[in-house]
Amino acid sequence: MKTIENSQIKRMLVVTGMAFSSIVLFSANSATIQGRVTDRNNQPVEYATAVLKNPATDQFITGTVCNDKGEYEFENLEPGEYILSTDMIGYQETTTSKLTVKENPDKPFKQVVVMNEKPNENITVFGKRRISQNDNQTAQR
């Protein structure tokens, strides 16, 4: 049976301590945005897309899809300013004004978005069908 030497135990403790401290440091500088996307009747807009953009450049930062309750979450964000844009088929795209998010991993920034339905649009679908030889034979009978 092998015995673990004191130096090996010390190395394992140091590595474990370094890994734990890096997790703590990483989470200390992060922010979270959570929220819900609903319609005017306060019903969830299921599987809507939620996108965070840089307000100065309008560049995409990250995105996600809401769950069946219309909920979304962005984790491990750098504190700062963001614009939240939500979109779903049948609804008008909604964009928030600047959201200022501060670092506080224990208390996420909450944002509820209400989307308006698009007015009914008439859609006309045209199609052509090619007549085949089988169709001609069936029609002649």
ROLOLO-367139 format. One line per field, with one value per atom (N, C-alpha, C, O): residue number from 1; residue in three letters; atom name; x, y, z. Coordinates in nm, 3 decimals. Each point is the difference from the previous one (the first is absolute). Example, Ala and Ser with C-alpha at 12.3 -4.5 7.8 and 13.67 -1.06 7.14 Angstrom:
BEGIN
n (1  1  1  1  2  2  2  2);
res (ALA  ALA  ALA  ALA  SER  SER  SER  SER);
atom (N  CA  C  O  N  CA  C  O);
px (1.319  -0.089  0.090  0.104  -0.139  0.082  -0.077  0.051);
py (-0.569  0.119  0.120  -0.002  0.107  0.119  0.109  0.111);
pz (0.780  0.000  0.000  0.066  -0.138  0.006  0.073  0.017);
***
This chain:
BEGIN
n (1  1  1  1  2  2  2  2  3  3  3  3  4  4  4  4  5  5  5  5  6  6  6  6  7  7  7  7  8  8  8  8  9  9  9  9  10  10  10  10  11  11  11  11  12  12  12  12  13  13  13  13  14  14  14  14  15  15  15  15  16  16  16  16  17  17  17  17  18  18  18  18  19  19  19  19  20  20  20  20  21  21  21  21  22  22  22  22  23  23  23  23  24  24  24  24  25  25  25  25  26  26  26  26  27  27  27  27  28  28  28  28  29  29  29  29  30  30  30  30  31  31  31  31  32  32  32  32  33  33  33  33  34  34  34  34  35  35  35  35  36  36  36  36  37  37  37  37  38  38  38  38  39  39  39  39  40  40  40  40  41  41  41  41  42  42  42  42  43  43  43  43  44  44  44  44  45  45  45  45  46  46  46  46  47  47  47  47  48  48  48  48  49  49  49  49  50  50  50  50  51  51  51  51  52  52  52  52  53  53  53  53  54  54  54  54  55  55  55  55  56  56  56  56  57  57  57  57  58  58  58  58  59  59  59  59  60  60  60  60  61  61  61  61  62  62  62  62  63  63  63  63  64  64  64  64  65  65  65  65  66  66  66  66  67  67  67  67  68  68  68  68  69  69  69  69  70  70  70  70  71  71  71  71  72  72  72  72  73  73  73  73  74  74  74  74  75  75  75  75  76  76  76  76  77  77  77  77  78  78  78  78  79  79  79  79  80  80  80  80  81  81  81  81  82  82  82  82  83  83  83  83  84  84  84  84  85  85  85  85  86  86  86  86  87  87  87  87  88  88  88  88  89  89  89  89  90  90  90  90  91  91  91  91  92  92  92  92  93  93  93  93  94  94  94  94  95  95  95  95  96  96  96  96  97  97  97  97  98  98  98  98  99  99  99  99  100  100  100  100  101  101  101  101  102  102  102  102  103  103  103  103  104  104  104  104  105  105  105  105  106  106  106  106  107  107  107  107  108  108  108  108  109  109  109  109  110  110  110  110  111  111  111  111  112  112  112  112  113  113  113  113  114  114  114  114  115  115  115  115  116  116  116  116  117  117  117  117  118  118  118  118  119  119  119  119  120  120  120  120  121  121  121  121  122  122  122  122  123  123  123  123  124  124  124  124  125  125  125  125  126  126  126  126  127  127  127  127  128  128  128  128  129  129  129  129  130  130  130  130  131  131  131  131  132  132  132  132  133  133  133  133  134  134  134  134  135  135  135  135  136  136  136  136  137  137  137  137  138  138  138  138  139  139  139  139  140  140  140  140  141  141  141  141);
res (MET  MET  MET  MET  LYS  LYS  LYS  LYS  THR  THR  THR  THR  ILE  ILE  ILE  ILE  GLU  GLU  GLU  GLU  ASN  ASN  ASN  ASN  SER  SER  SER  SER  GLN  GLN  GLN  GLN  ILE  ILE  ILE  ILE  LYS  LYS  LYS  LYS  ARG  ARG  ARG  ARG  MET  MET  MET  MET  LEU  LEU  LEU  LEU  VAL  VAL  VAL  VAL  VAL  VAL  VAL  VAL  THR  THR  THR  THR  GLY  GLY  GLY  GLY  MET  MET  MET  MET  ALA  ALA  ALA  ALA  PHE  PHE  PHE  PHE  SER  SER  SER  SER  SER  SER  SER  SER  ILE  ILE  ILE  ILE  VAL  VAL  VAL  VAL  LEU  LEU  LEU  LEU  PHE  PHE  PHE  PHE  SER  SER  SER  SER  ALA  ALA  ALA  ALA  ASN  ASN  ASN  ASN  SER  SER  SER  SER  ALA  ALA  ALA  ALA  THR  THR  THR  THR  ILE  ILE  ILE  ILE  GLN  GLN  GLN  GLN  GLY  GLY  GLY  GLY  ARG  ARG  ARG  ARG  VAL  VAL  VAL  VAL  THR  THR  THR  THR  ASP  ASP  ASP  ASP  ARG  ARG  ARG  ARG  ASN  ASN  ASN  ASN  ASN  ASN  ASN  ASN  GLN  GLN  GLN  GLN  PRO  PRO  PRO  PRO  VAL  VAL  VAL  VAL  GLU  GLU  GLU  GLU  TYR  TYR  TYR  TYR  ALA  ALA  ALA  ALA  THR  THR  THR  THR  ALA  ALA  ALA  ALA  VAL  VAL  VAL  VAL  LEU  LEU  LEU  LEU  LYS  LYS  LYS  LYS  ASN  ASN  ASN  ASN  PRO  PRO  PRO  PRO  ALA  ALA  ALA  ALA  THR  THR  THR  THR  ASP  ASP  ASP  ASP  GLN  GLN  GLN  GLN  PHE  PHE  PHE  PHE  ILE  ILE  ILE  ILE  THR  THR  THR  THR  GLY  GLY  GLY  GLY  THR  THR  THR  THR  VAL  VAL  VAL  VAL  CYS  CYS  CYS  CYS  ASN  ASN  ASN  ASN  ASP  ASP  ASP  ASP  LYS  LYS  LYS  LYS  GLY  GLY  GLY  GLY  GLU  GLU  GLU  GLU  TYR  TYR  TYR  TYR  GLU  GLU  GLU  GLU  PHE  PHE  PHE  PHE  GLU  GLU  GLU  GLU  ASN  ASN  ASN  ASN  LEU  LEU  LEU  LEU  GLU  GLU  GLU  GLU  PRO  PRO  PRO  PRO  GLY  GLY  GLY  GLY  GLU  GLU  GLU  GLU  TYR  TYR  TYR  TYR  ILE  ILE  ILE  ILE  LEU  LEU  LEU  LEU  SER  SER  SER  SER  THR  THR  THR  THR  ASP  ASP  ASP  ASP  MET  MET  MET  MET  ILE  ILE  ILE  ILE  GLY  GLY  GLY  GLY  TYR  TYR  TYR  TYR  GLN  GLN  GLN  GLN  GLU  GLU  GLU  GLU  THR  THR  THR  THR  THR  THR  THR  THR  THR  THR  THR  THR  SER  SER  SER  SER  LYS  LYS  LYS  LYS  LEU  LEU  LEU  LEU  THR  THR  THR  THR  VAL  VAL  VAL  VAL  LYS  LYS  LYS  LYS  GLU  GLU  GLU  GLU  ASN  ASN  ASN  ASN  PRO  PRO  PRO  PRO  ASP  ASP  ASP  ASP  LYS  LYS  LYS  LYS  PRO  PRO  PRO  PRO  PHE  PHE  PHE  PHE  LYS  LYS  LYS  LYS  GLN  GLN  GLN  GLN  VAL  VAL  VAL  VAL  VAL  VAL  VAL  VAL  VAL  VAL  VAL  VAL  MET  MET  MET  MET  ASN  ASN  ASN  ASN  GLU  GLU  GLU  GLU  LYS  LYS  LYS  LYS  PRO  PRO  PRO  PRO  ASN  ASN  ASN  ASN  GLU  GLU  GLU  GLU  ASN  ASN  ASN  ASN  ILE  ILE  ILE  ILE  THR  THR  THR  THR  VAL  VAL  VAL  VAL  PHE  PHE  PHE  PHE  GLY  GLY  GLY  GLY  LYS  LYS  LYS  LYS  ARG  ARG  ARG  ARG  ARG  ARG  ARG  ARG  ILE  ILE  ILE  ILE  SER  SER  SER  SER  GLN  GLN  GLN  GLN  ASN  ASN  ASN  ASN  ASP  ASP  ASP  ASP  ASN  ASN  ASN  ASN  GLN  GLN  GLN  GLN  THR  THR  THR  THR  ALA  ALA  ALA  ALA  GLN  GLN  GLN  GLN  ARG  ARG  ARG  ARG);
atom (N  CA  C  O  N  CA  C  O  N  CA  C  O  N  CA  C  O  N  CA  C  O  N  CA  C  O  N  CA  C  O  N  CA  C  O  N  CA  C  O  N  CA  C  O  N  CA  C  O  N  CA  C  O  N  CA  C  O  N  CA  C  O  N  CA  C  O  N  CA  C  O  N  CA  C  O  N  CA  C  O  N  CA  C  O  N  CA  C  O  N  CA  C  O  N  CA  C  O  N  CA  C  O  N  CA  C  O  N  CA  C  O  N  CA  C  O  N  CA  C  O  N  CA  C  O  N  CA  C  O  N  CA  C  O  N  CA  C  O  N  CA  C  O  N  CA  C  O  N  CA  C  O  N  CA  C  O  N  CA  C  O  N  CA  C  O  N  CA  C  O  N  CA  C  O  N  CA  C  O  N  CA  C  O  N  CA  C  O  N  CA  C  O  N  CA  C  O  N  CA  C  O  N  CA  C  O  N  CA  C  O  N  CA  C  O  N  CA  C  O  N  CA  C  O  N  CA  C  O  N  CA  C  O  N  CA  C  O  N  CA  C  O  N  CA  C  O  N  CA  C  O  N  CA  C  O  N  CA  C  O  N  CA  C  O  N  CA  C  O  N  CA  C  O  N  CA  C  O  N  CA  C  O  N  CA  C  O  N  CA  C  O  N  CA  C  O  N  CA  C  O  N  CA  C  O  N  CA  C  O  N  CA  C  O  N  CA  C  O  N  CA  C  O  N  CA  C  O  N  CA  C  O  N  CA  C  O  N  CA  C  O  N  CA  C  O  N  CA  C  O  N  CA  C  O  N  CA  C  O  N  CA  C  O  N  CA  C  O  N  CA  C  O  N  CA  C  O  N  CA  C  O  N  CA  C  O  N  CA  C  O  N  CA  C  O  N  CA  C  O  N  CA  C  O  N  CA  C  O  N  CA  C  O  N  CA  C  O  N  CA  C  O  N  CA  C  O  N  CA  C  O  N  CA  C  O  N  CA  C  O  N  CA  C  O  N  CA  C  O  N  CA  C  O  N  CA  C  O  N  CA  C  O  N  CA  C  O  N  CA  C  O  N  CA  C  O  N  CA  C  O  N  CA  C  O  N  CA  C  O  N  CA  C  O  N  CA  C  O  N  CA  C  O  N  CA  C  O  N  CA  C  O  N  CA  C  O  N  CA  C  O  N  CA  C  O  N  CA  C  O  N  CA  C  O  N  CA  C  O  N  CA  C  O  N  CA  C  O  N  CA  C  O  N  CA  C  O  N  CA  C  O  N  CA  C  O  N  CA  C  O  N  CA  C  O  N  CA  C  O  N  CA  C  O  N  CA  C  O  N  CA  C  O  N  CA  C  O  N  CA  C  O  N  CA  C  O  N  CA  C  O  N  CA  C  O  N  CA  C  O  N  CA  C  O  N  CA  C  O  N  CA  C  O);
px (0.084  -0.084  0.089  0.095  -0.129  0.080  -0.048  -0.119  0.212  -0.037  0.025  0.093  -0.177  0.014  0.093  -0.020  0.119  0.096  -0.057  -0.093  0.150  -0.044  0.014  -0.084  0.187  0.021  -0.110  -0.043  -0.004  -0.109  -0.131  -0.077  0.054  -0.121  0.005  -0.101  0.216  0.015  -0.025  -0.067  0.122  -0.021  -0.149  -0.051  -0.017  -0.143  -0.079  -0.093  0.127  -0.068  0.025  -0.092  0.213  0.033  -0.078  -0.057  0.055  -0.072  -0.149  -0.064  0.008  -0.141  -0.030  -0.101  0.187  -0.018  0.007  -0.078  0.170  0.011  -0.125  -0.049  -0.001  -0.120  -0.120  -0.078  0.064  -0.112  0.009  -0.100  0.220  0.015  -0.024  -0.051  0.087  -0.026  -0.149  -0.048  -0.027  -0.146  -0.060  -0.088  0.134  -0.050  0.033  -0.085  0.207  0.039  -0.079  -0.040  0.017  -0.075  -0.144  -0.052  -0.011  -0.139  -0.013  -0.107  0.214  -0.008  -0.012  -0.061  0.116  -0.005  -0.109  0.008  -0.106  -0.101  -0.136  -0.029  -0.053  -0.137  -0.095  0.041  -0.166  -0.103  -0.121  -0.041  -0.015  -0.126  -0.101  0.021  -0.131  -0.109  -0.127  -0.013  -0.080  -0.125  -0.101  0.016  -0.123  -0.112  -0.055  -0.008  -0.031  -0.060  -0.147  -0.034  -0.054  -0.143  -0.068  0.060  -0.187  -0.080  -0.082  0.018  -0.107  -0.079  -0.092  -0.037  0.001  -0.089  0.078  -0.056  0.184  0.088  0.019  0.031  -0.050  0.026  0.143  0.046  0.024  0.138  0.009  -0.084  0.186  0.031  0.104  0.119  -0.168  0.086  0.104  -0.030  0.152  0.112  0.035  0.049  -0.074  0.045  0.152  0.059  0.003  0.145  0.029  -0.070  0.172  0.044  0.148  0.081  -0.047  0.136  0.050  -0.072  0.195  0.065  0.094  0.076  -0.082  0.086  0.074  -0.043  0.154  0.075  -0.073  -0.023  -0.016  -0.076  0.079  -0.060  0.191  0.081  0.018  -0.001  0.018  0.030  -0.113  0.004  -0.104  -0.112  0.049  -0.068  0.185  0.054  -0.059  -0.025  0.004  -0.049  0.102  0.120  -0.168  0.087  -0.030  0.089  -0.216  -0.042  -0.150  -0.071  0.024  -0.142  -0.046  0.081  -0.212  -0.057  -0.144  -0.056  -0.003  -0.140  -0.075  0.046  -0.160  -0.082  -0.055  -0.012  -0.020  -0.061  -0.151  -0.050  -0.021  -0.145  -0.078  -0.121  0.187  -0.064  0.039  -0.036  0.110  0.044  0.119  0.032  0.034  0.111  0.133  0.022  0.066  0.135  0.099  -0.038  0.165  0.105  0.133  0.037  0.035  0.136  0.089  -0.018  0.114  0.090  0.142  0.034  0.047  0.143  0.025  0.091  -0.171  0.018  0.094  0.007  0.064  0.079  -0.095  -0.091  0.108  -0.083  0.013  0.109  -0.219  0.003  -0.138  -0.101  0.098  -0.126  -0.030  0.089  -0.216  -0.045  -0.133  -0.072  0.040  -0.133  -0.054  0.070  -0.194  -0.064  -0.101  -0.087  0.098  -0.091  -0.068  0.067  -0.201  -0.074  -0.079  -0.046  0.031  -0.069  -0.067  0.047  -0.161  -0.074  -0.093  -0.054  0.034  -0.091  -0.139  -0.047  -0.017  -0.134  -0.001  -0.107  0.225  0.012  0.094  0.086  -0.103  0.091  0.127  -0.007  0.121  0.127  -0.002  -0.045  0.095  0.003  0.144  0.076  -0.038  0.134  -0.010  -0.075  0.151  -0.002  0.095  0.081  -0.094  0.101  0.120  -0.001  0.102  0.120  -0.034  -0.073  0.129  -0.009  0.138  0.098  -0.090  0.127  0.005  -0.076  0.167  0.010  0.125  0.110  -0.130  0.112  0.038  -0.080  0.204  0.043  -0.062  0.018  -0.090  -0.060  -0.055  -0.115  0.198  -0.042  -0.117  -0.067  0.043  -0.108  -0.136  -0.103  0.102  -0.125  0.000  0.054  -0.115  0.002  -0.085  -0.096  0.133  -0.076  -0.125  0.011  -0.128  -0.127  -0.056  -0.001  -0.047  -0.059  -0.116  0.020  -0.139  -0.118  -0.025  0.003  -0.026  -0.025  -0.141  -0.039  -0.039  -0.135  0.004  0.037  -0.075  0.002  -0.142  -0.096  0.085  -0.128  -0.011  0.097  -0.217  -0.022  0.003  -0.039  0.085  -0.003  -0.143  -0.074  0.033  -0.134  -0.009  0.100  -0.220  -0.019  0.038  -0.045  0.127  0.040  -0.054  0.011  -0.068  -0.048  0.118  0.082  -0.075  0.107  -0.065  -0.086  0.127  -0.052  0.111  0.111  -0.142  0.097  -0.045  -0.113  0.200  -0.028  0.082  0.113  -0.170  0.074  -0.043  -0.113  0.201  -0.029  0.028  0.093  -0.176  0.018  0.022  -0.074  0.171  0.030  -0.085  -0.005  -0.060  -0.084  0.088  0.079  -0.093  0.081  -0.084  -0.121  0.185  -0.068  -0.105  -0.107  0.137  -0.094  -0.128  -0.109  0.121  -0.118  -0.087  -0.123  0.186  -0.076  -0.076  -0.115  0.179  -0.064  -0.116  -0.104  0.119  -0.109  -0.117  -0.115  0.142  -0.106  -0.077  -0.118  0.184  -0.067  -0.095  -0.090  0.105  -0.084  -0.134  -0.082);
py (-0.117  0.117  0.124  0.010  0.085  0.121  0.102  0.009  0.066  0.109  0.133  0.013  0.082  0.132  0.081  0.010  0.048  0.079  0.137  0.048  0.015  0.134  0.100  0.089  -0.100  0.096  -0.014  0.100  -0.222  -0.020  0.059  0.060  -0.076  0.056  0.152  0.065  -0.008  0.145  0.052  0.101  -0.172  0.042  -0.006  0.092  -0.197  -0.012  0.112  0.054  -0.019  0.108  0.135  0.082  -0.058  0.126  0.010  0.105  -0.212  0.001  0.021  0.078  -0.147  0.016  0.142  0.059  -0.003  0.137  0.101  0.095  -0.116  0.091  -0.009  0.103  -0.222  -0.016  0.067  0.068  -0.086  0.061  0.152  0.068  -0.015  0.146  0.061  0.112  -0.182  0.055  0.003  0.092  -0.189  0.000  0.118  0.069  -0.045  0.110  0.133  0.089  -0.073  0.124  0.023  0.113  -0.218  0.013  0.042  0.087  -0.145  0.034  0.138  0.060  -0.010  0.131  0.112  0.103  -0.119  0.104  -0.027  0.051  -0.127  -0.033  0.052  0.023  -0.007  0.045  -0.095  -0.073  0.076  -0.085  0.085  0.086  -0.111  0.062  -0.112  -0.094  0.105  -0.097  0.075  0.120  -0.189  0.067  -0.092  -0.122  0.185  -0.073  0.081  0.123  -0.192  0.064  -0.040  -0.119  0.221  -0.026  0.080  0.088  -0.123  0.080  0.099  0.010  0.064  0.101  -0.058  0.069  -0.197  -0.067  -0.069  -0.082  0.115  -0.058  -0.151  -0.071  0.022  -0.140  -0.013  0.088  -0.195  -0.013  -0.013  -0.064  0.124  -0.020  -0.112  0.022  -0.141  -0.119  0.000  0.029  -0.061  -0.021  0.123  -0.013  0.130  0.124  0.007  -0.060  0.133  0.018  0.129  0.099  -0.103  0.116  0.022  -0.093  0.216  0.031  0.123  0.099  -0.108  0.116  0.063  -0.069  0.203  0.075  0.109  0.043  0.000  0.112  0.127  0.018  0.071  0.119  0.100  0.076  -0.074  0.096  -0.043  0.083  -0.214  -0.050  -0.081  -0.031  -0.005  -0.085  -0.140  -0.070  0.031  -0.132  -0.106  0.024  -0.143  -0.116  -0.041  -0.008  -0.017  -0.049  -0.146  -0.085  0.056  -0.138  -0.010  0.101  -0.222  -0.020  -0.132  -0.088  0.076  -0.122  -0.013  0.091  -0.205  -0.025  -0.016  -0.071  0.137  -0.011  -0.142  -0.072  0.035  -0.132  0.007  0.102  -0.206  -0.004  0.094  0.019  0.039  0.099  0.142  0.096  -0.082  0.131  0.054  0.119  -0.201  0.045  -0.014  -0.093  0.188  -0.003  0.036  0.055  -0.088  0.033  0.011  -0.085  0.192  0.021  0.002  0.084  -0.176  -0.008  0.037  0.004  0.024  0.028  0.116  -0.005  0.109  0.121  0.096  0.002  0.076  0.106  0.112  0.031  0.030  0.114  0.109  0.023  0.043  0.105  0.026  -0.034  0.096  0.036  -0.095  -0.040  0.005  -0.092  0.049  0.078  -0.126  0.016  -0.141  -0.087  0.065  -0.129  0.007  0.087  -0.178  -0.006  -0.137  -0.102  0.101  -0.126  -0.008  0.102  -0.223  -0.020  -0.136  -0.096  0.090  -0.125  0.015  0.108  -0.214  0.002  0.036  -0.055  0.148  0.043  0.118  0.052  -0.008  0.113  0.104  -0.031  0.154  0.106  -0.009  -0.024  0.044  -0.002  0.111  0.111  -0.142  0.095  0.023  -0.095  0.222  0.035  0.093  0.097  -0.127  0.083  0.118  0.003  0.093  0.104  -0.060  -0.119  0.198  -0.052  -0.061  0.058  -0.176  -0.065  0.011  -0.046  0.105  0.011  -0.111  -0.001  -0.092  -0.118  0.011  0.022  -0.036  0.007  -0.140  -0.093  0.080  -0.132  -0.031  0.073  -0.179  -0.051  -0.139  -0.014  -0.088  -0.135  -0.052  -0.095  0.155  -0.048  0.058  -0.057  0.168  0.067  0.034  0.103  -0.188  0.025  0.121  0.035  0.027  0.110  -0.061  -0.095  0.147  -0.054  0.094  0.121  -0.178  0.078  -0.077  -0.109  0.166  -0.060  0.074  0.123  -0.198  0.057  -0.038  -0.116  0.216  -0.024  0.020  0.107  -0.211  0.006  0.021  -0.054  0.131  0.023  -0.092  -0.021  -0.032  -0.085  0.084  0.117  -0.177  0.068  -0.001  -0.097  0.204  -0.003  -0.111  -0.035  -0.019  -0.107  0.049  0.105  -0.183  0.033  -0.110  -0.118  0.159  -0.098  -0.056  0.074  -0.203  -0.067  -0.086  -0.082  0.100  -0.079  -0.090  0.045  -0.173  -0.098  -0.046  -0.046  0.057  -0.046  -0.124  -0.013  -0.078  -0.120  -0.050  0.024  -0.092  -0.062  -0.148  -0.043  -0.033  -0.144  -0.047  0.038  -0.116  -0.053  -0.125  -0.088  0.081  -0.115  -0.111  0.020  -0.137  -0.113  -0.092  0.019  -0.116  -0.096  -0.079  -0.030  -0.003  -0.076  0.079  -0.057  0.189  0.083  0.000  -0.005  0.009  -0.003  -0.131  0.000  -0.112  -0.131  -0.013  -0.058  0.110  -0.007  0.087  -0.038  0.152  0.092  -0.057  0.030  -0.111  -0.055  -0.114  -0.029  -0.034  -0.115  0.041  -0.084);
pz (0.000  0.000  0.000  0.078  -0.167  -0.010  0.102  0.031  0.021  0.091  -0.071  -0.079  0.109  -0.059  0.089  0.121  -0.183  0.076  0.032  -0.066  0.167  0.040  -0.114  -0.014  -0.066  -0.110  -0.104  -0.058  0.033  -0.095  0.053  -0.075  0.202  0.062  -0.007  -0.031  0.060  -0.005  -0.142  -0.019  -0.082  -0.139  -0.036  -0.064  0.105  -0.030  0.067  -0.060  0.183  0.070  -0.068  -0.010  -0.036  -0.067  -0.131  -0.030  -0.049  -0.127  0.023  -0.071  0.170  0.031  0.046  -0.041  0.124  0.047  -0.114  -0.004  -0.089  -0.115  -0.087  -0.047  0.024  -0.082  0.068  -0.067  0.195  0.073  -0.001  -0.020  0.042  0.003  -0.138  -0.008  -0.100  -0.133  -0.029  -0.066  0.115  -0.016  0.077  -0.052  0.172  0.081  -0.066  -0.005  -0.045  -0.065  -0.128  -0.030  -0.046  -0.125  0.028  -0.069  0.168  0.028  0.066  -0.006  0.067  0.065  -0.101  0.030  -0.149  -0.102  -0.104  -0.111  0.145  -0.100  0.042  0.117  -0.218  0.023  -0.073  -0.089  0.129  -0.060  -0.035  0.078  -0.195  -0.039  -0.016  -0.076  0.148  -0.010  -0.036  0.028  -0.088  -0.030  -0.062  -0.006  -0.040  -0.056  -0.117  0.007  -0.112  -0.116  -0.002  -0.002  0.003  0.001  -0.111  -0.062  0.037  -0.092  0.081  0.121  -0.186  0.070  0.106  0.095  -0.109  0.096  0.111  0.074  -0.063  0.102  -0.018  0.096  -0.217  -0.031  -0.052  -0.073  0.108  -0.045  -0.152  -0.063  0.006  -0.142  -0.003  0.021  -0.049  0.007  -0.111  -0.115  0.152  -0.092  -0.084  -0.112  0.166  -0.066  0.010  0.089  -0.180  0.009  0.076  -0.016  0.098  0.077  -0.032  0.009  -0.046  -0.043  0.076  0.013  0.036  0.063  -0.101  -0.068  0.060  -0.093  0.076  0.107  -0.164  0.051  -0.043  -0.120  0.214  -0.040  -0.083  -0.076  0.088  -0.075  -0.145  -0.091  0.069  -0.135  -0.061  -0.119  0.198  -0.042  -0.041  -0.074  0.124  -0.031  0.091  0.118  -0.174  0.073  0.106  -0.029  0.151  0.107  0.029  -0.003  0.031  0.026  -0.021  -0.003  -0.012  -0.020  0.060  0.030  -0.015  0.054  -0.048  -0.060  0.088  -0.032  0.132  0.089  -0.078  0.121  0.013  -0.099  0.220  0.020  -0.022  -0.048  0.082  -0.024  0.092  -0.019  0.117  0.088  -0.039  0.068  -0.179  -0.046  0.077  -0.012  0.090  0.084  -0.073  -0.077  0.103  -0.056  0.110  0.104  -0.127  0.096  -0.072  -0.082  0.114  -0.048  0.123  0.088  -0.082  0.116  -0.040  -0.119  0.219  -0.017  -0.095  -0.084  0.097  -0.081  0.073  0.122  -0.200  0.060  0.039  -0.077  0.192  0.036  -0.106  -0.054  0.024  -0.101  -0.056  0.061  -0.179  -0.063  -0.116  -0.074  0.061  -0.103  -0.056  0.063  -0.182  -0.058  -0.018  -0.052  0.094  -0.014  -0.113  -0.001  -0.093  -0.114  0.001  0.011  -0.023  -0.004  -0.130  -0.052  0.001  -0.127  0.000  0.061  -0.132  -0.015  -0.119  -0.024  -0.050  -0.115  0.050  0.099  -0.167  0.038  0.096  0.034  0.009  0.092  -0.058  -0.082  0.125  -0.042  0.084  0.121  -0.184  0.073  0.104  -0.026  0.146  0.110  0.042  0.019  -0.003  0.043  0.120  -0.003  0.107  0.121  -0.017  -0.092  0.181  0.009  0.072  0.031  -0.003  0.066  0.135  0.080  -0.056  0.130  0.064  -0.057  0.174  0.071  0.104  0.097  -0.119  0.085  0.085  -0.050  0.181  0.095  0.044  -0.006  0.050  0.046  0.135  0.097  -0.094  0.122  -0.030  -0.040  0.058  -0.037  0.084  -0.040  0.157  0.086  -0.039  0.036  -0.108  -0.034  -0.149  -0.039  -0.044  -0.144  -0.039  0.069  -0.179  -0.057  -0.064  -0.077  0.108  -0.050  -0.106  0.018  -0.128  -0.108  -0.062  -0.054  0.061  -0.062  -0.132  -0.004  -0.101  -0.132  -0.043  0.006  -0.051  -0.050  -0.151  -0.049  -0.025  -0.146  -0.053  0.055  -0.161  -0.067  -0.121  -0.073  0.052  -0.116  -0.126  0.001  -0.110  -0.129  -0.050  0.022  -0.090  -0.059  -0.104  -0.063  0.046  -0.097  -0.139  -0.045  -0.019  -0.136  -0.091  0.031  -0.143  -0.096  -0.077  -0.054  0.050  -0.073  -0.107  0.031  -0.153  -0.110  -0.051  -0.029  0.018  -0.048  -0.137  -0.017  -0.081  -0.135  -0.026  0.048  -0.123  -0.035  -0.136  -0.043  -0.024  -0.129  0.013  0.068  -0.136  0.002  -0.142  -0.091  0.073  -0.131  -0.022  0.086  -0.198  -0.030  -0.054  -0.093  0.152  -0.043  -0.089  -0.013  -0.047  -0.086  0.079  -0.054  0.178  0.084  0.022  0.001  0.016  0.019  -0.125  0.010  -0.127  -0.126  -0.017  -0.045  0.079  -0.014  0.096  -0.035  0.156  0.098  -0.044  0.019  -0.076  -0.043  -0.119  -0.016  -0.068  -0.118  0.035  -0.079  0.188  0.039  0.042  0.036);
***
